[in-house]
Amino acid sequence: MPRPSVREKLIEAAAECFHERGFNGTGIQDIARTAGIPKGSVYNHFENKEALAGEVMDRYAVSRRLEMLRDESLAPVARLRAHFEYLAADLERFSYGRGCMFGNFGAELSNQTDVMRGKVEARLSAWADAVAQVLEEARAAGALTTPLAPDRLGRFLVDGWEGAVLRAKVTRSRAPLDGFFEVFDSLVV
């Protein structure tokens, strides 16, 4: 198996550091040390920490497995629930201590950098749109009876998920996610 490139090592190290200490609590030196490379090498691959954070967020978006939402081998509601259960399992792997990179960056950086605020908003909107598409499919199949518009419900589910993830991070427990799923089951029927 080929060794990861320096760029890949930096992205992985930055993701780890940002999850552990946040954007402001992480320095370029921390990322370089975690990646096992000299600090100066970071700037051969990224203009600044914000550019590296943007790449980390792009990679994180891929890890959220939005393609699950397009898997038509499952009925739409089951597919949507499986997607959120996948995310819950990922949080559990880290004892609920990491939270969601979108939510973490959004809370920490929304008043500091327009670039990162825009990236977070774009990622959350794309996710909500993907959820809304599945809800549209559920409605067309007769499996969604709520009078709420799929786009509003999709945004509500993503926003509700982000809130539940924050609470799970604070309490270090699955209880807030269980609350999310209880509401999910009552709304998405």
N, C-alpha and C positions, 0 to 999 in steps of 0.2 A: 504494500500500500504506500503511495507516495506521501512524503512528508508535507505537512501544511506549509504554504508560503508564509512569508513574514507578514504580509497583509492579512491573511486568514488568522494567523496567531494574534495579531493586534485586535481584530474584530472580536474574536472569542474572548480575549483577555478584557477588552473594554466592556463587553456584555457582562462578564462576571463582576467586574469592579463596579459598574453602574448599578447592577442589581444589589450588590452588597452595601455600597456607600452613597449611591446617588450620583448625579452629574457633578454637583458642586463639591461633594466630598471626595471626588476622584481627581487626581492629578495625572498629567501625562506620564510622570515618573512612575506612578502606581501601575498604570497600564503597561508601560515598558517592562517593569520588574515582573509583573504577572506573566507577560508574554516571553520573558527571558531574552529580551533584546535591548540594545543600547537606546537611551531616550532619544537621541538625535535621529535614529532610524524611523521613528514615528512620522516625522515631518517629510520623509521621503515618500510616504504613502498617503498622508492626509494633511491638508492645509492647516487644520487646527482641531481642537477637541470637539468642537461642534460638528465638523464634517465627519469625524469618526463616529460621533453619536448618531448622526443621520444614517450612516451605513449600518450601525448596530440596530437601529429601529427598523430599517428595511429588512434585515435578516430576521429580526424578531417577528415581523409581520408574516413572513413565510412560515415560521414555526407555529403560528396560530392555526394553521391548516384550514384556511378558508376553502380549499378545494373539497373538503369534506361536505361542504354545503351544496356542492354540485353533483354529489354522488347519488344518482337516481336509483341505485339498487335498494335504497331505503325510502320509505314513505317520507314526505316532507317534515312532518312533526317529529318523527323518530330521528330523522337526520339532524334536525336542529338540536334536539335534546342530546344526541350523541356528540355533537360538536361542543356544547357547553360542558358535558361530562368529561370529554377529553381535556378541556382547559382546566377543569377542577382537578383531574388526576395529575396534571402537570404542576399545579400549585401544591398539591399534597406531597409530591416528591421532594419539595423543599420546605416541608413543615409549615406551609403558608407564609413563610417569612419574606419571600421575594416580591409578591404582588405582580402586577402587570406592568410591563415596561411602558406601555402607552400611558396608563394612569400615573405611574411614577414620574415620568418625564412631564406629563401635562401639569401635574400638581406642582412640581418643582420649578419648571422653566417657563410656564405660560406668561409670567410677568417680566421675564428676563430677555427672551429672544423670540422675535417674530418668526424666524426661520423654523425653530423647533416647535413653536406653537402651531404653525401651519402644517408641519409634518405630522404632528399628533392628530390634529383635526382631520387631515386628509385620511390617515389610517383608520381613525374611528368612524369616519363617514363611509369609507369603503366597506368596512366591516358591517355597519348598520345596513348599508345598501344590499349586501350579500344576504344578510338575515331577512331583510324585507322581501327579497326575491323568493326565498324559500317559503315565506309566509304567503306570498301571492300564489305559489304552487299549491300550498295547503288549502287556500281558499277555493281555488279552481277545482280541487279534488273533493271539496265539501267537508274537509277536515278542520277548517277554521271557522268558527261560528261567531266569534267576537265581532261587534260592529266597528271596532277600531280599524283604521286604515293600516294596511301592512307596513307602509313606510313609517308611520308614527309608532306602531308597535315594535318594529325593528329597532328604531332608535331607543325606545324605552327599554327594550331588552338589553341592548348593549350598555346603555347608561346604568341600568339596574345591576348588570353584571359587574361593571367597574366599581360601583358602590359596594357590592357584596365582597368583591376581591379586596378592597381597601379594609373593610371590616374584618375579613378573614386574616389579613396581614396584621392588623392591630390585636386581634384576639388569639391569633395563632391557632385557629380552629376552623373546621368545616361548617360550623353552625350557620354563619351568614350565607354560605353557598346553598345549604339546605333550604334556607328561607327563600332564596332566589328560585330554587327549583319548585318549591311549593306554589309560589306565585306564577311561575312559568306554566305549571300544570293547570292552574285555574284559568289562565288567560289564553293559552295556546291549545284550545280544544275545538 
